[in-house]
Amino acid sequence: MLKMLKMLKMLKMLKMLKMLKMLKMLKMLNY
């Protein structure tokens, strides 16, 4: 169970980071 939870948390974190990077890229392109 713990392993699964940790994995889910990691995936969420990765998704968040990817989203942030994408937003930054979009902002850069807009400027």
The 8 nearest C-alpha neighbors of each residue, nearest first, counted from 0:
[[1, 3, 2, 4, 5, 6, 7, 8],
 [2, 0, 4, 3, 5, 6, 7, 8],
 [1, 3, 5, 0, 4, 6, 7, 8],
 [2, 4, 6, 0, 1, 5, 7, 8],
 [5, 3, 7, 1, 6, 2, 8, 0],
 [4, 6, 8, 2, 3, 7, 9, 1],
 [5, 7, 3, 9, 4, 8, 2, 10],
 [6, 8, 10, 4, 9, 5, 11, 3],
 [9, 7, 5, 11, 6, 10, 12, 4],
 [8, 10, 6, 12, 7, 11, 5, 13],
 [9, 11, 13, 7, 12, 8, 14, 6],
 [12, 10, 8, 14, 9, 13, 7, 15],
 [11, 13, 9, 15, 10, 14, 8, 16],
 [14, 12, 10, 16, 15, 11, 17, 9],
 [13, 15, 17, 11, 12, 16, 10, 18],
 [14, 16, 12, 18, 13, 17, 11, 19],
 [17, 15, 13, 19, 18, 14, 20, 12],
 [16, 18, 14, 20, 15, 19, 21, 13],
 [17, 19, 21, 15, 16, 20, 14, 22],
 [20, 18, 22, 16, 21, 17, 23, 15],
 [19, 21, 23, 17, 18, 22, 24, 16],
 [20, 22, 24, 18, 19, 23, 17, 25],
 [23, 21, 25, 19, 24, 20, 26, 18],
 [24, 22, 20, 26, 21, 25, 27, 19],
 [23, 25, 27, 21, 22, 26, 20, 28],
 [24, 26, 22, 28, 27, 23, 21, 29],
 [27, 25, 29, 23, 28, 24, 22, 30],
 [28, 26, 24, 30, 25, 29, 23, 22],
 [29, 27, 25, 26, 30, 24, 23, 22],
 [28, 30, 26, 27, 25, 24, 23, 22],
 [29, 27, 28, 26, 25, 24, 23, 22]]
